[in-house]
């Protein structure tokens, strides 16, 4: 926040707007108090909307990624059989920073997201379709109970038909007994899919060299 205040020259006489996503790791009481004291208005966007509403993602990062992909492809064609390492990245992006982070791209990010000039109709109806998971209505408590009752009735009919085909097994297992009308005497247990095919388990973590506490404290102090 101090870095942002320094380069934006924010103050109560010169208020500025700061927009970022609403992840809880970005918000703290210290950040909010610092913003209030220095004329910084914080606006958080809804979850999963940074690709549409955050100017940095809309114009700057997207432009930078497309330019970097072109430069990376050219480098790989000029250096067949070689692997790009972290030591090659500064050389590849040194000419991209000024182009991607230009004033024109920054201003276009605010325009494309409808922030400035303010345009609440910047997005079409088709762009909201991805948020519609299904056209089916949400189930209420009554619908869930009805569906559960239907599932139990269906399970009871299957158990009764199995008892006719295999009479010996039906009498040996008390949980599958039926009366003359085919009704269940005991509650039929419902088997979850996870019991048939359990979820895969991740392999144990590999042991890595632990950093010293001095190294961690140094990084934290520097980042803070």
N, CA, C and O of each residue as an XYZ file, in Angstrom:
896
protein
N       0.821     -1.200      0.000
C       0.000      0.000      0.000
C       0.860      1.256      0.000
O       0.510      2.245     -0.645
N       1.973      1.229      0.712
C       2.872      2.378      0.703
C       3.464      2.595     -0.687
O       3.654      3.733     -1.116
N       3.753      1.504     -1.386
C       4.253      1.607     -2.761
C       3.199      2.247     -3.662
O       3.513      3.114     -4.478
N       1.953      1.816     -3.507
C       0.872      2.387     -4.313
C       0.669      3.862     -3.985
O       0.460      4.674     -4.887
N       0.727      4.211     -2.719
C       0.547      5.607     -2.315
C       1.660      6.486     -2.878
O       1.419      7.616     -3.301
N       2.879      5.952     -2.877
C       4.018      6.743     -3.341
C       3.887      7.109     -4.814
O       4.090      8.263     -5.190
N       3.547      6.128     -5.649
C       3.540      6.368     -7.093
C       2.200      6.904     -7.600
O       2.147      7.484     -8.684
N       1.132      6.724     -6.848
C      -0.149      7.320     -7.239
C      -0.340      8.711     -6.645
O      -1.254      9.440     -7.030
N       0.544      9.077     -5.691
C       0.468     10.379     -5.021
C      -0.908     10.592     -4.376
O      -1.490     11.675     -4.440
N      -1.388      9.541     -3.768
C      -2.709      9.602     -3.139
C      -2.652     10.405     -1.852
O      -1.678     10.334     -1.102
N      -3.694     11.161     -1.610
C      -3.855     11.928     -0.376
C      -5.326     12.284     -0.243
O      -6.114     12.051     -1.160
N      -5.692     12.847      0.894
C      -7.078     13.253      1.075
C      -7.449     14.393      0.137
O      -8.614     14.536     -0.234
N      -6.473     15.203     -0.248
C      -6.732     16.262     -1.223
C      -6.708     15.732     -2.649
O      -7.282     16.349     -3.546
N      -6.046     14.585     -2.873
C      -5.968     13.974     -4.198
C      -6.376     12.502     -4.082
O      -5.520     11.622     -4.175
N      -7.676     12.219     -3.878
C      -8.122     10.831     -3.669
C      -7.967      9.996     -4.934
O      -8.097     10.501     -6.049
N      -7.689      8.716     -4.742
C      -7.534      7.780     -5.856
C      -8.380      6.542     -5.582
O      -8.813      6.295     -4.456
N      -8.601      5.775     -6.643
C      -9.406      4.555     -6.568
C      -8.505      3.348     -6.770
O      -7.713      3.312     -7.711
N      -8.622      2.365     -5.895
C      -7.847      1.127     -5.978
C      -8.813     -0.037     -6.138
O      -9.688     -0.244     -5.298
N      -8.654     -0.798     -7.221
C      -9.563     -1.899     -7.544
C      -8.780     -3.205     -7.536
O      -7.757     -3.322     -8.211
N      -9.251     -4.177     -6.784
C      -8.678     -5.516     -6.843
C      -9.729     -6.527     -6.412
O     -10.807     -6.159     -5.945
N      -9.398     -7.828     -6.576
C     -10.379     -8.856     -6.232
C     -10.540     -8.925     -4.716
O      -9.739     -8.375     -3.959
N     -11.596     -9.615     -4.299
C     -11.969     -9.598     -2.877
C     -11.458    -10.810     -2.113
O     -12.102    -11.266     -1.169
N     -10.311    -11.330     -2.513
C      -9.749    -12.454     -1.758
C      -9.358    -11.986     -0.362
O      -8.794    -10.905     -0.191
N      -9.666    -12.814      0.632
C      -9.470    -12.398      2.020
C      -8.006    -12.140      2.360
O      -7.711    -11.415      3.310
N      -7.083    -12.729      1.592
C      -5.668    -12.507      1.878
C      -5.219    -11.093      1.541
O      -4.157    -10.662      1.990
N      -6.010    -10.361      0.757
C      -5.638     -9.006      0.361
C      -6.186     -7.940      1.294
O      -5.758     -6.787      1.240
N      -7.118     -8.310      2.139
C      -7.785     -7.330      2.991
C      -7.409     -7.571      4.448
O      -7.442     -8.703      4.932
N      -7.059     -6.512      5.127
C      -6.803     -6.558      6.563
C      -7.192     -5.212      7.155
O      -7.374     -4.236      6.427
N      -7.316     -5.163      8.456
C      -7.710     -3.917      9.105
C      -6.638     -2.850      8.936
O      -6.952     -1.662      8.862
N      -5.372     -3.264      8.873
C      -4.293     -2.298      8.663
C      -4.373     -1.679      7.273
O      -4.135     -0.483      7.104
N      -4.710     -2.499      6.279
C      -4.835     -1.985      4.912
C      -5.989     -1.000      4.818
O      -5.859      0.052      4.192
N      -7.112     -1.331      5.433
C      -8.283     -0.452      5.378
C      -8.001      0.873      6.082
O      -8.357      1.934      5.570
N      -7.373      0.817      7.237
C      -7.056      2.048      7.963
C      -6.057      2.904      7.201
O      -6.190      4.128      7.161
N      -5.066      2.277      6.600
C      -4.080      3.024      5.814
C      -4.742      3.711      4.631
O      -4.414      4.852      4.305
N      -5.685      3.007      3.981
C      -6.376      3.594      2.837
C      -7.221      4.793      3.259
O      -7.250      5.806      2.560
N      -7.905      4.689      4.390
C      -8.736      5.802      4.855
C      -7.893      7.027      5.199
O      -8.297      8.159      4.932
N      -6.736      6.801      5.786
C      -5.895      7.917      6.203
C      -5.214      8.618      5.035
O      -4.773      9.759      5.174
N      -5.120      7.952      3.885
C      -4.374      8.511      2.762
C      -5.232      8.736      1.522
O      -4.696      8.862      0.421
N      -6.535      8.787      1.677
C      -7.407      9.120      0.561
C      -7.503      8.057     -0.508
O      -7.723      8.381     -1.675
N      -7.344      6.798     -0.145
C      -7.424      5.688     -1.100
C      -8.761      4.985     -0.905
O      -9.049      4.478      0.179
N      -9.567      4.955     -1.944
C     -10.855      4.265     -1.911
C     -10.687      2.875     -2.501
O     -10.324      2.732     -3.669
N     -10.950      1.856     -1.702
C     -10.787      0.471     -2.137
C     -12.129     -0.070     -2.605
O     -13.127      0.004     -1.887
N     -12.143     -0.610     -3.804
C     -13.332     -1.250     -4.368
C     -12.946     -2.667     -4.765
O     -12.036     -2.863     -5.570
N     -13.633     -3.652     -4.203
C     -13.370     -5.045     -4.554
C     -14.442     -5.538     -5.513
O     -15.613     -5.182     -5.389
N     -14.033     -6.352     -6.457
C     -14.946     -6.880     -7.467
C     -15.480     -8.233     -7.008
O     -14.876     -8.863     -6.141
N     -16.598     -8.695     -7.568
C     -17.156     -9.999     -7.176
C     -16.195    -11.137     -7.506
O     -15.292    -10.967     -8.326
N     -16.380    -12.290     -6.876
C     -15.497    -13.430     -7.149
C     -15.556    -13.872     -8.607
O     -16.609    -13.818     -9.242
N     -14.420    -14.306     -9.124
C     -14.291    -14.877    -10.467
C     -14.661    -13.876    -11.569
O     -15.129    -14.275    -12.635
N     -14.458    -12.603    -11.321
C     -14.793    -11.577    -12.318
C     -13.596    -10.722    -12.698
O     -13.759     -9.732    -13.412
N     -12.408    -11.070    -12.249
C     -11.245    -10.233    -12.534
C     -10.926    -10.201    -14.023
O     -10.366     -9.220    -14.511
N     -11.274    -11.260    -14.752
C     -11.026    -11.268    -16.188
C     -11.893    -10.304    -16.956
O     -11.623    -10.024    -18.124
N     -12.937     -9.786    -16.318
C     -13.847     -8.845    -16.973
C     -13.813     -7.460    -16.339
O     -13.994     -6.460    -17.033
N     -13.583     -7.389    -15.038
C     -13.734     -6.123    -14.326
C     -12.422     -5.520    -13.840
O     -12.395     -4.346    -13.471
N     -11.349     -6.274    -13.827
C     -10.084     -5.735    -13.331
C      -9.257     -5.230    -14.510
O      -8.823     -6.035    -15.334
N      -9.030     -3.928    -14.614
C      -8.316     -3.377    -15.783
C      -6.944     -3.998    -15.994
O      -6.510     -4.151    -17.136
N      -6.257     -4.357    -14.925
C      -4.934     -4.951    -15.071
C      -4.998     -6.270    -15.828
O      -4.136     -6.547    -16.662
N      -6.011     -7.089    -15.545
C      -6.175     -8.359    -16.249
C      -6.745     -8.166    -17.642
O      -6.371     -8.879    -18.573
N      -7.644     -7.207    -17.791
C      -8.341     -7.018    -19.067
C      -7.388     -6.554    -20.161
O      -7.411     -7.094    -21.267
N      -6.558     -5.570    -19.874
C      -5.757     -4.949    -20.926
C      -4.262     -5.195    -20.785
O      -3.591     -5.489    -21.775
N      -3.735     -5.082    -19.586
C      -2.282     -5.122    -19.411
C      -1.753     -6.550    -19.448
O      -0.883     -6.867    -20.259
N      -2.268     -7.412    -18.580
C      -1.762     -8.781    -18.529
C      -2.064     -9.549    -19.810
O      -1.218    -10.304    -20.290
N      -3.244     -9.370    -20.362
C      -3.588    -10.078    -21.597
C      -2.666     -9.669    -22.736
O      -2.229    -10.514    -23.516
N      -2.370     -8.379    -22.834
C      -1.452     -7.906    -23.869
C      -0.042     -8.432    -23.636
O       0.648     -8.820    -24.578
N       0.377     -8.442    -22.384
C       1.721     -8.924    -22.063
C       1.860    -10.412    -22.383
O       2.881    -10.829    -22.929
N       0.853    -11.214    -22.051
C       0.922    -12.655    -22.300
C       0.977    -12.968    -23.789
O       1.751    -13.827    -24.209
N       0.173    -12.289    -24.587
C       0.174    -12.547    -26.027
C       1.509    -12.150    -26.651
O       2.021    -12.860    -27.517
N       2.071    -11.037    -26.223
C       3.370    -10.613    -26.748
C       4.478    -11.567    -26.298
O       5.376    -11.893    -27.074
N       4.410    -12.004    -25.060
C       5.435    -12.915    -24.553
C       5.385    -14.262    -25.273
O       6.430    -14.858    -25.537
N       4.199    -14.744    -25.591
C       4.084    -16.005    -26.329
C       4.727    -15.908    -27.702
O       5.379    -16.851    -28.150
N       4.548    -14.776    -28.376
C       5.167    -14.606    -29.691
C       6.689    -14.571    -29.582
O       7.385    -15.214    -30.369
N       7.203    -13.827    -28.614
C       8.654    -13.754    -28.436
C       9.223    -15.113    -28.042
O      10.301    -15.492    -28.499
N       8.508    -15.843    -27.201
C       8.972    -17.159    -26.775
C       9.000    -18.143    -27.937
O       9.934    -18.937    -28.053
N       7.992    -18.099    -28.792
C       7.986    -18.974    -29.966
C       9.140    -18.650    -30.901
O       9.769    -19.558    -31.443
N       9.425    -17.372    -31.096
C      10.549    -16.983    -31.954
C      11.879    -17.459    -31.372
O      12.764    -17.895    -32.109
N      12.017    -17.375    -30.052
C      13.258    -17.815    -29.415
C      13.444    -19.321    -29.568
O      14.558    -19.782    -29.819
N      12.376    -20.089    -29.421
C      12.478    -21.541    -29.538
C      12.777    -21.964    -30.966
O      13.463    -22.963    -31.182
N      12.268    -21.214    -31.951
C      12.600    -21.516    -33.342
C      14.051    -21.179    -33.657
O      14.686    -21.851    -34.469
N      14.569    -20.150    -33.022
C      15.963    -19.755    -33.255
C      16.949    -20.583    -32.447
O      18.142    -20.588    -32.751
N      16.476    -21.281    -31.426
C      17.344    -22.097    -30.570
C      16.769    -23.498    -30.438
O      16.312    -23.875    -29.359
N      16.784    -24.280    -31.518
C      16.192    -25.625    -31.451
C      16.957    -26.523    -30.485
O      18.187    -26.499    -30.424
N      16.203    -27.307    -29.740
C      16.809    -28.242    -28.801
C      17.180    -27.645    -27.467
O      17.638    -28.372    -26.585
N      17.002    -26.350    -27.281
C      17.342    -25.696    -26.019
C      16.081    -25.441    -25.199
O      14.983    -25.316    -25.742
N      16.255    -25.368    -23.907
C      15.149    -25.139    -22.983
C      15.238    -23.733    -22.410
O      16.317    -23.266    -22.045
N      14.112    -23.074    -22.337
C      14.072    -21.736    -21.756
C      14.205    -21.849    -20.241
O      13.482    -22.613    -19.602
N      15.117    -21.097    -19.682
C      15.325    -21.082    -18.241
C      14.962    -19.710    -17.683
O      14.656    -18.780    -18.430
N      15.003    -19.605    -16.376
C      14.679    -18.325    -15.743
C      15.701    -17.256    -16.093
O      15.416    -16.064    -15.968
N      16.879    -17.663    -16.526
C      17.907    -16.688    -16.886
C      17.659    -16.088    -18.265
O      18.231    -15.048    -18.594
N      16.822    -16.722    -19.071
C      16.481    -16.182    -20.391
C      15.297    -15.236    -20.346
O      15.114    -14.429    -21.259
N      14.491    -15.322    -19.299
C      13.251    -14.541    -19.252
C      13.502    -13.036    -19.245
O      12.825    -12.326    -19.989
N      14.442    -12.501    -18.443
C      14.651    -11.042    -18.485
C      14.995    -10.523    -19.869
O      14.547     -9.447    -20.265
N      15.788    -11.282    -20.601
C      16.140    -10.850    -21.953
C      14.935    -10.870    -22.880
O      14.819    -10.026    -23.769
N      14.034    -11.834    -22.676
C      12.874    -11.950    -23.553
C      11.837    -10.862    -23.291
O      11.170    -10.410    -24.221
N      11.696    -10.443    -22.055
C      10.616     -9.502    -21.728
C      11.078     -8.055    -21.635
O      10.263     -7.166    -21.389
N      12.365     -7.805    -21.828
C      12.843     -6.432    -21.651
C      12.223     -5.473    -22.663
O      12.049     -4.290    -22.372
N      11.891     -5.976    -23.841
C      11.261     -5.110    -24.848
C       9.739     -5.131    -24.772
O       9.073     -4.358    -25.460
N       9.186     -6.010    -23.943
C       7.730     -6.134    -23.872
C       7.116     -5.255    -22.795
O       5.953     -4.866    -22.904
N       7.870     -4.942    -21.770
C       7.314     -4.209    -20.639
C       6.767     -2.854    -21.058
O       5.650     -2.486    -20.695
N       7.559     -2.115    -21.824
C       7.124     -0.770    -22.216
C       5.925     -0.818    -23.154
O       5.088      0.085    -23.133
N       5.831     -1.865    -23.979
C       4.704     -1.964    -24.913
C       3.425     -2.414    -24.208
O       2.355     -1.851    -24.442
N       3.533     -3.422    -23.349
C       2.342     -3.952    -22.682
C       1.840     -3.021    -21.584
O       0.632     -2.889    -21.391
N       2.751     -2.379    -20.866
C       2.367     -1.506    -19.756
C       2.334     -0.046    -20.188
O       2.708      0.845    -19.425
N       1.898      0.185    -21.382
C       1.820      1.550    -21.903
C       0.588      2.265    -21.354
O      -0.338      1.634    -20.845
N       0.596      3.570    -21.465
C      -0.536      4.362    -20.977
C      -1.802      4.054    -21.762
O      -2.899      4.055    -21.204
N      -1.652      3.790    -23.056
C      -2.823      3.478    -23.880
C      -3.487      2.182    -23.423
O      -4.714      2.109    -23.353
N      -2.687      1.154    -23.110
C      -3.258     -0.105    -22.641
C      -3.928      0.052    -21.281
O      -4.985     -0.532    -21.039
N      -3.328      0.827    -20.404
C      -3.905      1.029    -19.078
C      -5.255      1.733    -19.179
O      -6.212      1.343    -18.509
N      -5.334      2.761    -20.009
C      -6.603      3.474    -20.175
C      -7.654      2.591    -20.840
O      -8.835      2.661    -20.498
N      -7.225      1.761    -21.790
C      -8.188      0.877    -22.455
C      -8.741     -0.167    -21.493
O      -9.867     -0.631    -21.671
N      -7.963     -0.547    -20.469
C      -8.463     -1.493    -19.477
C      -9.634     -0.939    -18.695
O     -10.588     -1.665    -18.416
N      -9.579      0.339    -18.333
C     -10.707      0.965    -17.638
C     -11.910      1.120    -18.567
O     -13.057      1.033    -18.129
N     -11.641      1.348    -19.843
C     -12.745      1.515    -20.791
C     -13.413      0.171    -21.095
O     -14.641      0.099    -21.131
N     -12.637     -0.890    -21.313
C     -13.203     -2.194    -21.644
C     -13.974     -2.806    -20.473
O     -14.918     -3.568    -20.684
N     -13.583     -2.482    -19.264
C     -14.299     -3.009    -18.099
C     -15.492     -2.158    -17.702
O     -16.213     -2.510    -16.768
N     -15.717     -1.041    -18.391
C     -16.866     -0.192    -18.112
C     -16.729      0.671    -16.880
O     -17.722      1.193    -16.373
N     -15.491      0.831    -16.382
C     -15.292      1.644    -15.179
C     -15.220      3.123    -15.526
O     -15.876      3.950    -14.892
N     -14.417      3.453    -16.540
C     -14.309      4.852    -16.973
C     -14.011      4.878    -18.482
O     -13.000      4.340    -18.935
N     -14.891      5.501    -19.234
C     -16.187      6.088    -18.853
C     -17.148      5.006    -18.325
O     -17.146      3.872    -18.806
N     -17.955      5.376    -17.339
C     -18.841      4.408    -16.703
C     -19.871      3.896    -17.690
O     -20.598      4.679    -18.300
N     -19.933      2.580    -17.847
C     -20.855      1.960    -18.795
C     -21.365      0.648    -18.199
O     -20.705     -0.381    -18.343
N     -22.522      0.657    -17.535
C     -23.046     -0.578    -16.933
C     -23.520     -1.597    -17.958
O     -23.763     -2.752    -17.611
N     -23.657     -1.186    -19.222
C     -24.123     -2.101    -20.269
C     -22.980     -2.548    -21.168
O     -23.213     -2.899    -22.324
N     -21.760     -2.543    -20.666
C     -20.603     -2.891    -21.479
C     -20.592     -4.371    -21.854
O     -20.024     -4.751    -22.878
N     -21.226     -5.213    -21.017
C     -21.224     -6.653    -21.255
C     -22.549     -7.085    -21.876
O     -23.609     -6.569    -21.525
N     -22.475     -8.031    -22.796
C     -23.660     -8.556    -23.463
C     -24.262     -9.702    -22.653
O     -23.645    -10.212    -21.718
N     -25.473    -10.093    -23.030
C     -26.146    -11.189    -22.328
C     -25.391    -12.507    -22.503
O     -25.400    -13.351    -21.607
N     -24.736    -12.688    -23.659
C     -24.017    -13.931    -23.899
C     -22.846    -14.115    -22.934
O     -22.472    -15.245    -22.622
N     -22.270    -13.019    -22.463
C     -21.123    -13.119    -21.569
C     -21.513    -13.592    -20.178
O     -20.648    -13.979    -19.392
N     -22.803    -13.565    -19.863
C     -23.269    -14.048    -18.568
C     -23.684    -15.516    -18.618
O     -24.036    -16.087    -17.586
N     -23.649    -16.136    -19.793
C     -24.114    -17.511    -19.919
C     -23.222    -18.495    -19.172
O     -23.705    -19.508    -18.667
N     -21.927    -18.206    -19.099
C     -21.026    -19.153    -18.437
C     -21.312    -19.274    -16.946
O     -20.935    -20.275    -16.335
N     -21.965    -18.286    -16.344
C     -22.293    -18.365    -14.920
C     -23.546    -19.191    -14.669
O     -23.819    -19.555    -13.525
N     -24.315    -19.497    -15.713
C     -25.519    -20.318    -15.568
C     -25.107    -21.783    -15.666
O     -24.882    -22.290    -16.765
N     -25.007    -22.461    -14.534
C     -24.556    -23.847    -14.530
C     -25.568    -24.747    -15.224
O     -25.186    -25.633    -15.989
N     -26.835    -24.533    -14.970
C     -27.884    -25.334    -15.575
C     -29.170    -24.525    -15.594
O     -29.330    -23.570    -14.835
N     -30.076    -24.918    -16.464
C     -31.372    -24.253    -16.541
C     -32.365    -24.789    -15.518
O     -33.456    -24.238    -15.373
N     -32.006    -25.848    -14.811
C     -32.911    -26.422    -13.826
C     -32.989    -25.525    -12.599
O     -32.008    -24.889    -12.212
N     -34.160    -25.487    -11.999
C     -34.348    -24.679    -10.800
C     -33.691    -25.364     -9.613
O     -33.500    -26.580     -9.614
N     -33.342    -24.569     -8.591
C     -32.730    -25.110     -7.395
C     -33.752    -25.917     -6.603
O     -34.930    -25.564     -6.546
N     -33.291    -26.994     -5.998
C     -34.166    -27.850     -5.213
C     -34.356    -27.266     -3.824
O     -33.394    -26.861     -3.171
N     -35.607    -27.227     -3.379
C     -35.894    -26.817     -2.015
C     -35.853    -28.005     -1.081
O     -35.570    -29.126     -1.502
N     -36.138    -27.760      0.194
C     -36.113    -28.848      1.172
C     -37.178    -29.900      0.866
O     -36.929    -31.096      1.018
N     -38.368    -29.458      0.434
C     -39.434    -30.415      0.122
C     -39.061    -31.270     -1.077
O     -39.344    -32.468     -1.104
N     -38.413    -30.642     -2.088
C     -38.017    -31.405     -3.270
C     -36.947    -32.435     -2.929
O     -36.953    -33.543     -3.466
N     -36.025    -32.068     -2.033
C     -34.973    -33.002     -1.654
C     -35.555    -34.194     -0.902
O     -35.160    -35.335     -1.141
N     -36.506    -33.928      0.020
C     -37.137    -35.026      0.749
C     -37.928    -35.922     -0.182
O     -37.924    -37.143     -0.021
N     -38.614    -35.323     -1.168
C     -39.375    -36.120     -2.126
C     -38.457    -36.986     -2.970
O     -38.757    -38.151     -3.232
N     -37.326    -36.410     -3.399
C     -36.381    -37.184     -4.202
C     -35.771    -38.313     -3.383
O     -35.548    -39.406     -3.905
N     -35.498    -38.061     -2.101
C     -34.940    -39.101     -1.241
C     -35.949    -40.225     -1.024
O     -35.578    -41.398     -1.010
N     -37.236    -39.868     -0.854
C     -38.273    -40.885     -0.674
C     -38.433    -41.727     -1.929
O     -38.605    -42.943     -1.852
N     -38.375    -41.072     -3.094
C     -38.477    -41.810     -4.357
C     -37.317    -42.769     -4.523
O     -37.498    -43.883     -5.015
N     -36.111    -42.346     -4.113
C     -34.946    -43.211     -4.213
C     -35.075    -44.417     -3.304
O     -34.673    -45.520     -3.675
N     -35.636    -44.218     -2.109
C     -35.825    -45.341     -1.199
C     -36.853    -46.329     -1.748
O     -36.670    -47.540     -1.633
N     -37.943    -45.812     -2.351
C     -38.954    -46.704     -2.933
C     -38.365    -47.508     -4.074
O     -38.635    -48.702     -4.208
N     -37.552    -46.846     -4.901
C     -36.930    -47.551     -6.021
C     -35.971    -48.617     -5.510
O     -35.911    -49.714     -6.066
N     -35.217    -48.306     -4.451
C     -34.304    -49.289     -3.874
C     -35.066    -50.457     -3.271
O     -34.600    -51.595     -3.327
N     -36.237    -50.189     -2.693
C     -37.041    -51.266     -2.104
C     -37.550    -52.215     -3.179
O     -37.565    -53.430     -2.986
N     -37.970    -51.654     -4.321
C     -38.455    -52.517     -5.407
C     -37.337    -53.385     -5.956
O     -37.549    -54.557     -6.265
N     -36.120    -52.797     -6.080
C     -35.000    -53.592     -6.566
C     -34.651    -54.712     -5.588
O     -34.321    -55.821     -6.008
N     -34.721    -54.432     -4.302
C     -34.416    -55.448     -3.296
C     -35.445    -56.573     -3.314
O     -35.096    -57.743     -3.153
N     -36.723    -56.216     -3.511
C     -37.781    -57.232     -3.556
C     -37.620    -58.125     -4.777
O     -37.817    -59.337     -4.689
N     -37.265    -57.538     -5.918
C     -37.075    -58.354     -7.115
C     -35.871    -59.269     -6.961
O     -35.886    -60.403     -7.441
N     -34.814    -58.777     -6.286
C     -33.655    -59.634     -6.056
C     -33.978    -60.772     -5.096
O     -33.427    -61.866     -5.218
N     -34.869    -60.518     -4.143
C     -35.227    -61.571     -3.187
C     -36.017    -62.683     -3.864
O     -35.948    -63.836     -3.438
N     -36.775    -62.349     -4.922
C     -37.518    -63.380     -5.656
C     -36.561    -64.239     -6.464
O     -36.713    -65.458     -6.536
N     -35.548    -63.575     -7.088
C     -34.609    -64.334     -7.903
C     -33.673    -65.165     -7.036
O     -33.303    -66.274     -7.421
N     -33.282    -64.648     -5.867
C     -32.371    -65.352     -4.967
C     -33.016    -65.471     -3.586
O     -32.669    -64.720     -2.674
N     -33.957    -66.412     -3.425
C     -34.684    -66.496     -2.146
C     -33.794    -66.849     -0.973
O     -34.046    -66.389      0.141
N     -32.746    -67.663     -1.188
C     -31.909    -68.065     -0.057
C     -31.139    -66.884      0.511
O     -31.020    -66.745      1.729
N     -30.609    -66.025     -0.375
C     -29.821    -64.890      0.109
C     -30.692    -63.856      0.789
O     -30.227    -63.152      1.685
N     -31.978    -63.746      0.372
C     -32.841    -62.740      0.969
C     -33.183    -63.080      2.408
O     -33.350    -62.177      3.227
N     -33.293    -64.380      2.741
C     -33.630    -64.746      4.112
C     -32.399    -64.738      5.004
O     -32.512    -64.565      6.218
N     -31.215    -64.925      4.406
C     -30.000    -64.906      5.211
C     -29.650    -63.504      5.667
O     -29.095    -63.327      6.752
N     -29.966    -62.501      4.857
C     -29.625    -61.116      5.177
C     -30.853    -60.418      5.751
O     -31.817    -60.199      5.017
N     -30.858    -60.058      7.037
C     -32.070    -59.455      7.623
C     -32.372    -58.085      7.052
O     -33.512    -57.629      7.143
N     -31.385    -57.406      6.461
C     -31.651    -56.072      5.932
C     -32.387    -56.121      4.609
O     -32.770    -55.075      4.086
N     -32.603    -57.345      4.035
C     -33.267    -57.458      2.744
C     -34.562    -58.261      2.855
O     -35.036    -58.792      1.850
N     -35.150    -58.363      4.056
C     -36.389    -59.099      4.226
C     -37.565    -58.260      3.765
O     -37.551    -57.037      3.908
N     -38.582    -58.904      3.213
C     -39.781    -58.224      2.732
C     -40.995    -58.993      3.227
O     -40.925    -60.200      3.459
N     -42.099    -58.293      3.386
C     -43.336    -58.965      3.758
C     -44.064    -59.412      2.500
O     -43.511    -59.323      1.404
N     -45.303    -59.893      2.641
C     -46.033    -60.425      1.494
C     -46.372    -59.335      0.489
O     -46.487    -59.626     -0.702
N     -46.534    -58.101      0.922
C     -46.875    -57.015      0.008
C     -45.648    -56.384     -0.646
O     -45.787    -55.457     -1.444
N     -44.443    -56.874     -0.318
C     -43.238    -56.336     -0.939
C     -42.704    -55.114     -0.242
O     -41.795    -54.472     -0.769
N     -43.230    -54.748      0.941
C     -42.758    -53.556      1.649
C     -41.544    -53.914      2.480
O     -41.398    -55.056      2.914
N     -40.673    -52.944      2.703
C     -39.459    -53.175      3.471
C     -39.773    -53.248      4.951
O     -40.536    -52.435      5.474
N     -39.180    -54.230      5.631
C     -39.281    -54.296      7.076
C     -38.162    -53.508      7.743
O     -38.343    -52.992      8.846
N     -37.029    -53.411      7.099
C     -35.885    -52.660      7.620
C     -35.508    -51.585      6.613
O     -35.786    -51.707      5.420
N     -34.887    -50.557      7.098
C     -34.458    -49.457      6.220
C     -33.320    -49.926      5.318
O     -32.359    -50.544      5.777
N     -33.444    -49.626      4.039
C     -32.433    -50.046      3.076
C     -31.267    -49.070      3.122
O     -31.487    -47.873      2.934
N     -30.042    -49.515      3.362
C     -28.901    -48.585      3.386
C     -28.571    -48.102      1.977
O     -28.569    -48.882      1.024
N     -28.297    -46.827      1.863
C     -27.908    -46.237      0.589
C     -26.391    -46.201      0.508
O     -25.726    -45.680      1.403
N     -25.856    -46.748     -0.551
C     -24.407    -46.819     -0.734
C     -23.954    -45.615     -1.546
O     -24.452    -45.386     -2.648
N     -23.023    -44.852     -1.017
C     -22.501    -43.681     -1.714
C     -21.506    -44.104     -2.785
O     -20.835    -45.125     -2.630
N     -21.397    -43.338     -3.873
C     -20.411    -43.675     -4.916
C     -18.989    -43.746     -4.382
O     -18.182    -44.538     -4.869
N     -18.671    -42.919     -3.375
C     -17.309    -42.926     -2.835
C     -16.977    -44.244     -2.150
O     -15.806    -44.610     -2.049
N     -18.011    -44.972     -1.670
C     -17.752    -46.258     -1.035
C     -17.393    -47.324     -2.062
O     -16.648    -48.257     -1.764
N     -17.928    -47.179     -3.277
C     -17.628    -48.137     -4.340
C     -16.285    -47.824     -4.989
O     -15.462    -48.712     -5.209
N     -16.082    -46.547     -5.288
C     -14.812    -46.105     -5.877
C     -14.312    -44.913     -5.067
O     -14.743    -43.788     -5.322
N     -13.428    -45.116     -4.113
C     -12.968    -44.010     -3.262
C     -12.227    -42.950     -4.064
O     -11.730    -43.202     -5.161
N     -12.171    -41.768     -3.489
C     -11.432    -40.689     -4.128
C      -9.942    -41.017     -4.150
O      -9.426    -41.599     -3.196
N      -9.247    -40.653     -5.222
C      -7.798    -40.913     -5.267
C      -7.061    -40.097     -4.220
O      -7.440    -38.966     -3.916
N      -6.018    -40.675     -3.678
C      -5.229    -40.003     -2.656
C      -3.913    -39.521     -3.256
O      -3.289    -40.210     -4.064
N      -3.512    -38.339     -2.847
C      -2.257    -37.777     -3.337
C      -1.085    -38.513     -2.708
O      -1.164    -38.992     -1.577
N      -0.013    -38.590     -3.453
C       1.190    -39.240     -2.948
C       1.822    -38.397     -1.851
O       1.595    -37.188     -1.804
N       2.605    -38.999     -0.973
C       3.237    -38.222      0.114
C       4.118    -37.113     -0.436
O       4.723    -37.248     -1.500
N       4.179    -36.022      0.303
C       5.015    -34.896     -0.104
C       6.491    -35.273     -0.018
O       6.912    -35.988      0.891
N       7.258    -34.785     -0.967
C       8.690    -35.015     -0.949
C       9.352    -34.041      0.011
O       8.998    -32.863      0.072
N      10.304    -34.548      0.749
C      11.007    -33.697      1.692
C      11.959    -32.774      0.946
O      12.747    -33.217      0.110
N      11.877    -31.512      1.253
C      12.766    -30.520      0.653
C      13.584    -29.858      1.743
O      13.270    -29.954      2.929
N      14.622    -29.196      1.322
C      15.489    -28.533      2.290
C      14.756    -27.354      2.917
O      14.276    -26.470      2.208
N      14.670    -27.340      4.215
C      13.954    -26.274      4.917
C      14.805    -25.022      4.981
O      16.012    -25.079      5.214
N      14.147    -23.888      4.769
C      14.847    -22.619      4.872
C      15.059    -22.275      6.335
O      14.273    -22.670      7.196
N      16.101    -21.553      6.606
C      16.363    -21.120      7.970
C      15.380    -20.045      8.378
O      14.817    -19.350      7.533
N      15.177    -19.911      9.681
C      14.241    -18.899     10.169
C      14.728    -17.501      9.846
O      13.919    -16.600      9.626
N      16.049    -17.303      9.812
C      16.575    -15.975      9.470
C      16.231    -15.615      8.039
O      15.928    -14.459      7.741
N      16.278    -16.613      7.138
C      15.939    -16.354      5.738
C      14.474    -15.983      5.604
O      14.126    -15.082      4.840
N      13.614    -16.672      6.343
C      12.185    -16.382      6.282
C      11.893    -14.996      6.842
O      11.143    -14.226      6.241
N      12.476    -14.679      7.982
C      12.229    -13.374      8.581
C      12.722    -12.255      7.684
O      12.106    -11.192      7.612
N      13.820    -12.488      7.008
C      14.361    -11.465      6.126
C      13.418    -11.199      4.964
O      13.182    -10.049      4.596
N      12.878    -12.272      4.387
C      11.945    -12.102      3.275
C      10.662    -11.418      3.731
O      10.146    -10.544      3.035
N      10.151    -11.802      4.877
C       8.916    -11.202      5.371
C       9.116     -9.725      5.667
O       8.251     -8.908      5.349
N      10.215     -9.380      6.254
C      10.460     -7.974      6.562
C      10.624     -7.158      5.295
O      10.185     -6.012      5.212
N      11.263     -7.768      4.314
C      11.458     -7.048      3.063
C      10.147     -6.864      2.332
O       9.893     -5.793      1.782
N       9.287     -7.917      2.316
C       8.009     -7.807      1.615
C       7.048     -6.878      2.330
O       6.215     -6.234      1.692
N       7.153     -6.802      3.645
C       6.243     -5.938      4.377
C       6.635     -4.479      4.209
O       5.977     -3.596      4.758
